[in-house]
């Protein structure tokens, strides 16, 4: 049974920074692609970023490119999302996901965390 547990969310002012963490268990982490998605209030869940097994390949949505950085530590079964220059429009529930392909489609990810709230005040 795969479990993903996110943490690190919270309330921050615009222009501030947060780092999200996602710890995986129950499956060989180093053999899994990891990703972050988010769901803003009243909107559909959207792709944020993904990272390959080794961490060499990463991809970002246009809305976060240059501000967010995804990384992973396979020894700790953890994927990170460093978020800088946060904007009110980044307010959302952020979800960690585990899959097999580093793509931006939800359906390619088999396991999801429970989500962590990020709120950016103006």
C-alpha positions in Angstrom: 0.0 0.0 0.0 1.5 3.3 -1.1 1.2 6.3 1.2 2.1 9.9 0.4 2.1 12.4 3.2 2.5 16.1 2.4 3.6 18.8 4.8 4.9 22.3 4.8 1.9 24.3 3.8 0.7 27.4 5.6 -0.1 31.1 5.4 2.5 33.4 3.8 2.5 37.0 2.5 2.8 37.7 -1.2 6.5 37.6 -2.2 7.3 35.1 0.5 8.5 31.5 0.3 7.4 28.1 1.4 8.8 24.6 1.0 6.5 21.6 0.7 7.5 18.1 1.5 6.1 14.8 0.5 7.3 11.5 2.1 6.4 8.3 0.3 6.2 4.8 1.7 5.1 1.4 0.5 6.7 1.4 -2.9 10.2 1.8 -4.2 10.4 5.6 -4.3 13.5 5.7 -6.6 11.5 3.8 -9.3 8.7 6.3 -9.3 8.1 9.6 -11.0 6.8 12.2 -8.6 4.8 15.3 -9.2 3.0 18.2 -7.5 -0.5 19.3 -8.5 -2.7 22.0 -6.9 -6.4 22.8 -6.7 -7.2 26.5 -6.2 -10.5 27.4 -4.5 -13.5 26.7 -6.8 -11.3 25.4 -9.6 -10.1 22.1 -11.0 -6.9 20.5 -10.0 -3.9 21.6 -12.1 -0.4 20.4 -12.8 2.4 22.2 -11.1 5.6 20.2 -11.6 7.1 16.8 -12.1 10.5 15.1 -11.6 12.0 12.0 -13.1 13.3 9.0 -11.3 16.8 10.3 -11.1 15.8 13.9 -10.7 17.6 15.0 -13.8 14.4 15.8 -15.7 12.0 18.3 -14.4 9.0 20.1 -15.8 6.9 23.0 -14.7 3.7 24.7 -15.6 4.1 28.2 -17.1 2.5 29.8 -14.1 5.2 28.6 -11.7 8.2 28.4 -14.0 11.1 30.4 -12.6 9.6 30.6 -9.1 9.1 27.0 -8.0 11.8 24.3 -7.8 11.0 20.6 -7.5 13.7 18.2 -6.2 13.9 14.7 -4.6 16.0 12.8 -2.2 15.7 9.1 -3.0 17.5 8.1 0.2 14.8 9.8 2.2 11.8 8.9 0.0 11.0 12.6 -0.2 10.1 15.0 -2.9 10.2 18.8 -2.3 8.6 21.8 -3.8 10.4 25.0 -3.1 8.1 28.0 -3.8 9.5 31.5 -4.0 8.0 34.9 -5.0 4.6 33.5 -4.0 1.5 35.3 -5.4 -2.1 35.3 -4.1 -3.1 33.2 -7.2 -0.8 30.4 -5.8 -3.3 29.8 -3.1 -4.5 26.2 -3.4 -4.4 22.8 -1.9 -1.2 21.2 -3.0 -1.1 17.5 -3.7 1.8 15.1 -4.1 1.4 12.3 -6.7 3.3 9.2 -7.6 3.4 7.7 -11.1 5.5 6.2 -13.9 5.8 8.9 -16.5 7.0 12.5 -15.9 4.0 14.2 -17.5 1.4 16.7 -16.5 -1.7 14.5 -16.8 -3.5 13.5 -13.6 -4.5 10.2 -15.0 -0.8 9.1 -15.3 -0.4 9.2 -11.5 -1.7 6.3 -9.5 -1.3 7.5 -5.9 -2.1 10.8 -4.3 -1.5 12.4 -0.9 -4.2 14.1 1.2 -3.0 17.6 0.2 -1.6 20.5 2.1 -3.1 24.0 2.1 -1.1 27.0 0.9 -2.6 30.4 1.4 -0.9 33.6 0.0 -2.2 36.8 1.3 -1.9 40.1 -0.6 
